[in-house]
């Protein structure tokens, strides 16, 4: 998903880059990935890949509307 990262300055950890549309977070104490639904409009195949991956690996998918932005979700 790094392909969808806008250009910017590097830094100490510039080799580790996350797309603004796909971010690692901690959710209810579990390492998780937050996927911005706008990625569907930008790259539908990437969005469908993420959904298929989660289904194939029996991962829980939670609609963003159920996750409060400031409910203790922190970068993983």
DRENDO-1510 file (C-alpha; in Angstrom, 1 decimal, always signed):
<recs>
REC; n; res; u; v; w
REC; 1; UNK; +0.0; +0.0; +0.0 .
REC; 2; UNK; +3.0; +2.3; +0.1 .
REC; 3; UNK; +2.4; +3.1; -3.5 .
REC; 4; UNK; -0.4; +5.3; -2.5 .
REC; 5; UNK; +1.7; +7.5; -0.2 .
REC; 6; UNK; +2.1; +11.1; -1.3 .
REC; 7; UNK; +5.6; +12.4; -1.8 .
REC; 8; UNK; +7.1; +14.0; +1.2 .
REC; 9; UNK; +10.3; +14.4; +3.2 .
REC; 10; UNK; +12.0; +11.3; +4.6 .
REC; 11; UNK; +13.3; +11.3; +8.1 .
REC; 12; UNK; +14.8; +8.9; +10.5 .
REC; 13; UNK; +12.4; +6.1; +9.6 .
REC; 14; UNK; +11.9; +7.1; +6.0 .
REC; 15; UNK; +12.3; +3.5; +4.9 .
REC; 16; UNK; +9.1; +2.7; +6.7 .
REC; 17; UNK; +6.3; +4.4; +4.9 .
REC; 18; UNK; +2.6; +4.0; +5.2 .
REC; 19; UNK; -0.1; +5.2; +2.9 .
REC; 20; UNK; -2.4; +7.8; +4.5 .
REC; 21; UNK; -5.2; +5.5; +3.3 .
REC; 22; UNK; -3.9; +2.3; +5.1 .
REC; 23; UNK; -2.5; +2.9; +8.6 .
REC; 24; UNK; -1.5; +0.4; +11.4 .
REC; 25; UNK; -3.3; +1.1; +14.7 .
REC; 26; UNK; -4.1; -0.5; +18.0 .
REC; 27; UNK; -7.9; -1.1; +18.3 .
REC; 28; UNK; -9.2; -2.6; +21.6 .
REC; 29; UNK; -5.7; -3.8; +22.3 .
REC; 30; UNK; -5.3; -5.6; +19.0 .
REC; 31; UNK; -2.9; -4.7; +16.2 .
REC; 32; UNK; -5.1; -3.6; +13.4 .
REC; 33; UNK; -5.1; -1.8; +10.1 .
REC; 34; UNK; -7.3; +1.2; +9.5 .
REC; 35; UNK; -8.3; +1.5; +5.8 .
REC; 36; UNK; -9.7; +4.8; +4.5 .
REC; 37; UNK; -12.7; +4.0; +2.3 .
REC; 38; UNK; -11.5; +6.7; -0.2 .
REC; 39; UNK; -9.0; +4.2; -1.4 .
REC; 40; UNK; -11.9; +2.6; -3.2 .
REC; 41; UNK; -12.2; +5.6; -5.5 .
REC; 42; UNK; -8.5; +5.9; -6.0 .
REC; 43; UNK; -7.6; +2.3; -6.6 .
REC; 44; UNK; -10.5; -0.1; -6.5 .
REC; 45; UNK; -8.3; -3.2; -7.0 .
REC; 46; UNK; -6.3; -2.3; -3.8 .
REC; 47; UNK; -9.5; -1.9; -1.9 .
REC; 48; UNK; -10.9; -5.3; -3.1 .
REC; 49; UNK; -7.5; -6.9; -2.3 .
REC; 50; UNK; -7.7; -5.7; +1.3 .
REC; 51; UNK; -11.3; -7.0; +1.7 .
REC; 52; UNK; -10.4; -10.3; +0.1 .
REC; 53; UNK; -7.3; -10.6; +2.3 .
REC; 54; UNK; -9.3; -10.0; +5.4 .
REC; 55; UNK; -11.9; -12.6; +4.4 .
REC; 56; UNK; -9.4; -15.2; +3.4 .
REC; 57; UNK; -7.6; -14.8; +6.7 .
REC; 58; UNK; -10.8; -14.7; +8.9 .
REC; 59; UNK; -10.0; -11.1; +10.0 .
REC; 60; UNK; -12.7; -9.0; +11.5 .
REC; 61; UNK; -13.8; -6.0; +9.4 .
REC; 62; UNK; -15.4; -3.1; +11.3 .
REC; 63; UNK; -17.1; -0.2; +9.5 .
REC; 64; UNK; -15.3; +3.1; +10.2 .
REC; 65; UNK; -18.5; +4.6; +11.5 .
REC; 66; UNK; -18.2; +2.2; +14.5 .
REC; 67; UNK; -14.7; +3.4; +15.4 .
REC; 68; UNK; -14.5; +6.8; +17.1 .
REC; 69; UNK; -11.4; +8.7; +15.9 .
REC; 70; UNK; -10.3; +9.6; +19.5 .
REC; 71; UNK; -11.3; +6.4; +21.3 .
REC; 72; UNK; -7.8; +5.4; +22.2 .
REC; 73; UNK; -6.8; +4.2; +18.7 .
REC; 74; UNK; -3.1; +4.7; +18.5 .
REC; 75; UNK; -0.5; +3.9; +15.9 .
REC; 76; UNK; +0.7; +0.3; +16.3 .
</recs>
